[in-house]
């Protein structure tokens, strides 16, 4: 009787991935070579991608995206408007969570974009077992080559209905905690919305008036799509606008590379769209979109805070994203997490997500629940319901 061999291979460059990689990637652009190549060439300085191929008798049956992330205090907590006590708490926490982390998934984007396997030919249990072996190998390599210890391991972003949650025994064995994180705000595009006006007409009077007010306040802004040459010319300004928004976040784990948007445009071409907001020919804001088959994924954005409130820039961006998704016949728009209330006001609904996380130090791992609660506090917000019932 022949013995079926299930094994894994590690890759540290997109150029080394097997030819069958893209065919297995389940139509998820975030798992395919062009996106991975763009990320590899424009990664934040503290992130290094690693790819895992799971094989059954030399046939690729599973893929994994892992990111080695080096986290330090100046990157994790960039908002300096804290009380003395809060700063001290952050310093204490950073001493525990700083250092090397392995993120299964993409720390730079919300969503299930790290794992895929062919369930017709391999079980989830066998697939996860090979992933565990791969993580152990990566930890050993980092210790051997860099004399660094991996301190955190996280499986990132899974919806409640994801089959990964059925593998309780695996996570118990690995001593990994399951934790709920902020929801992913997902906007389902109705088939009845043939035009953007159809969508607006489904609003209640209150939200139609709100839309009209936002558009009136944003009337002075000139909006236009940016081609790759213009992105190259404006990339310094785009970076500063992005960073002014990013620095306000409670917790950060990276700073984008300044060439990130240009590199994505080079590799993804028409599947990556960049829209600039201009006042008197000055770039005062921008947003980016990734076209992932029938899903429109909102990506990074930035704006000049001086003009933000006066022109309701963020709300207008959300409407512009919705307009692009509806007019281009996407089935859903993924608005990602944060700013849940305002995103719900344009029609997005919260979808609960979970991560699995552990610290490799036993004592620190027992404290991780409390630390995670501090880093990811429950956000009180009121869901808005803009549509007529």
N, C-alpha and C positions, 0 to 999 in steps of 0.2 A: 504494500500500500504506500503510495507516495505521500510525503509529508508536506503540508501546506505551510509555507514560511511567511510570517507577517513581521515586517521590520520597518525601520524608519531611516531617513537620511537627513542630515542638516545641510543647509545652503546659506551662505553669507552674502550672496549677490544674486540679483535677478538674472544675470547673464548665465548663471550655472543651473537654473531651474530646468527640469526635464521638459521635453517638447510637449508632453501631454498635460502640462499644468493648466493652461488656459481652458482646455476642453473640459476639465473636471470642475472648474471654478463656479459652476451652477449659475451662470449668467450674472454673477455679482461683480460689477466693475471693480469694487474695492479689493477683490482677491486676484485680479488679473494683472498680467505683466505691465501694461502701460501705466496703471496707477502705482503699482509697486515700484516701478522704475523711477517714476517722478518723485515718489516719496523718498526713495533711496538717495536720489541726487539733490534733494532739497530738505532733508531731515533737519530738525532742530539739533543743535550741537550735542545735546545730551541724550539723543535717541539713536539706537542702532538696530536695524531690522534683522531678523533671523527667520528663515523659512524652514518648515518641516514638511517633508513628503513621507506619507505612510504607504508602504507597498505590501501587496499580497502577491507572492510569487513573481516579483519584479514588475508587477503592474501597479501604477499609481492609483490608489483608492481613497486617499485622504490627504488634505493639505491643512497646514496651520500657519498663521501669521503670528510671530512673537516679536515683541519689541523690548530690547534691553534699554531701560531708562535709568539714567543717573540723576537722582533727585537731591537737591540741596536747598537750604533755607532761602537763599536769595531768589530761587526760581519758584519754590512752592508758595511762599507768602510774599506777594509783591505789593499788596495794598498796605501802605504804611500808616493809615489813619486809624490806628488801634490805640486802646488804652494800654497803660504800662502792664497791667495784669494779663491782658490778652496777648501782648507781645511775649511775655514770659511763658505763657502756656504754649504758644506757637514754637518757641525755642525748644521747650521740653519735648514737644511732639516731634519736631524735626530731628531731634537726636535719635528718635526711635525709627522714624520712617525714611530718613534720608539715606542715601547710598544707592546701591544697584537694585533695581526691581525688574522682574520679568512680567510683561503684560501680554497675556494671550488675547490678541485682538489689536485694535487700533486706538491708542490713547488719545489720538488727535481728532477722533470723530465718533459721535454717538451712534451706536447700532451694533448689530450682530455681524461683524465683518472680520472674524478671526478664524472660524472653523468651518470646514466643509468635508464631508466624507460620503462615499457611495454606500448608502445603507442597504443596497441590494446585494453587496458582496462582502461587507464587513460589518460587524456589530459595533454599536456605540461603545460598548465596554472594551473591545479590543482596540478600537481607535484611541480612546482615552488612555489606555494602558501604554500604547506607543508614545503618546504625547508625554506621559509621565516619565518614561525612559529618556525622551529627548530633553526634557527640562533638566533632569539630573545630569545629563551629559553637558548641557550648556553651562550649568552651574560649575561643574568641574573644570570646563575650559576657561571660564572667566577667572576662577581661582588660580589655575595654572599659568595663564598668560598675563593676567593683570594683577594678580595677588589681591583680588577683590572678592568679597563675599556677597552673594545675592541675599538680600534681606526681606524683600517682599515678592510674593507671587500672586497675580490676580488674573482671573478669567473674567473678561469684561463684557458687560451689556447683553443680557438675555431677557427677552420678553417672557411673560408668565407661562405662555403656552409652549415654550421651547422644550424640546425633548431632553435637553441636557439636565433638566431638573429631576428626571427619572433616575439619574445615576447617583442617588444619595450615598450608596455604599462606597463609591469611588472617592467622593469628597470627604466622607468621614475618615476613610483610610488615610487620605492625604492631609487630614487635619485642617481643612479649608472651611472658613465660615461663609455662609450665604447671607448677603446683605441687600436690602432694597435701596435703590438709589433714586434720584429725581426721575420722573417719568420722561419718556420720549414723546414730544408733542407731534402727533401725526394728523394730517389733514387729508381726509378721504374726498376725492373729487367725484361729485355725483354725475351720472351719465346725462341727467337733465340739463346740466350746465354746458350748453353748446358754446356760449360766449361768456366773457367776463361779466357782462351786464346781467346775464341770467343769475349769476352768483350774487351780485349786489342786490338784485330784485328780491332774492329770498331772505334778505335781512329784515329784521323788524325795523320800524321807523327810527328807533333810538340808534341803532347801529348803522343805518343808512345815513343818518345825519352825521354820525361820527366819521364815516367814510368821507362824506362831502367836505367836512371841516378839515380833515387831514389833507385831502387833495388841494384844498384852497390854500392851506398854509404852506404846502410844498410846491406851489405854482411857480415860484421863482427858480426852483431847481431844474436844471437841464439834465435829463437822464439819458445816457447813451451806453451802448455796449462797447467794450474795449477789445481791440484786436491785440495780437501778440506783440506788435511793435509798440503800441501805446502802453501796454502793461509794462514792457521793459523800460520805457521812458519814465513812467510814474511809479515804479516799484518802491522807491524810497518813501514817497508820500503815502502810498498804500500801507507800507509797513508801519509808519508812524500812526496812521489812523487805526489800524488793527490793534497796535500795542496800547493805544490810549483806552480802548475798550477792554482789552484783555487784562490790563493791569488792575482793573476794578473788580475782577473776579475774586471770590473768597479764597480759593485755592487754585494754584496753577502747577503744572508739572513740566512745562516747556515754553519756549519762546520760538515762534516760527523763524525759519531762515528767511532772509530778505528776498531771496530769489524763488520763494516757494510758489507764488502764483504764476510767474512766468514759466517755471519748469512744468507745472501741471498743464498749462495751456499748450506747451510744446508737445507733451506726451499724449494728452487726452483730446486735444484739438477741439472738435465740436461738442464733445461730451463735457467740457468744462467751459462755463460761461461766466464772464466778469462784466458787471454793470457799474459804471461810475456816476456819481452825483456831482454836478458842477454848479458853482455860483460865480458868475463873472469869470468863467474859464478856470477857476481854482477848484481842484478836487477837494470836496468837503466830505465825501462818503463813498462807500462802495459795498457791494455784496457779491458773493460768488455762489454758483450753483453747479452741482454735479449731476449729470443725466445718467441714471443707473437703470437702464431698461425702462420699465413703466413707473419707476419711482424717481421723483425729483428730490434730490438731497440738497438741502441748504447747507452751505459750508461757511467759511469765515467771512466776517464783515468788519467794517470800521467806519467811524464817523467823527467829525470835528464837534466836540461837545459844545462849542460856542454857538453852533447853528442848530444843534440837535432839537432842542425844545421848541424853538421858534418855528421850525419847519416840519416838526413831527417826523423827523427823518426815519426813526426806527419803524414806526407804524407804517409809513409809506413804503418802506422796504418790504415789510411783510405783505402788504397789498400787491406790490410789484411781483413778488415771488409767487403769490397765488395766481395772479394774472398770467404769468408765464406758464405755470403748471396747467391751468385750465385751457388756455389757448393752444397749448401744444399737446393736449390730450393725454396727460399723465394720469395714472389711476390714483396716485397719492403724492402728497408733498410731505417730506420728513423735515419738520422744523427743529428737531433735536431738543435737548433739554435747556433749562434756564428760561427766565422771563415767561413762565407758564401762563400767567394771567392774561397778558397782552396777546400772546399767541392764541389762547382760547377765544379771544375777542374777534379774531378773524376766521374762526371755525375749526382750529386744531383741537384734537382731543388727547387727553393724557393716556399713554400706554405704560403701565408699570414695568420697570426693568429691575433686574437683579445682577449683582456681581458675586463672584466667589473670590475670597481673599485670605491670605495667611502670611504671617511673619515666620521666618525660618528659625528665629530664636523662641524657645518655648515660653519663657516668661513674657517676652514682648507680645507673643501671639495671644496670651491670655488677656493682655491689656488692649488688644486690637479693637475689640467691640466698643470700648469707651472712646478710643482715639478716632475710630471711624465715625462715631456719633458727633464728635466735635468737628471733624472735617466735612461731614455731610449731614448737617442738622436738618431736621424736618422743617420744610418750608411751608408756612401758612399762606395760602392763596385761595382766591375765590374763582372758581371756574365760571367763565362767561358763556352765555348761550345766545349767539347773535341771530340765529335763524328763526323764522316763524315756525310755530308748531303745527 
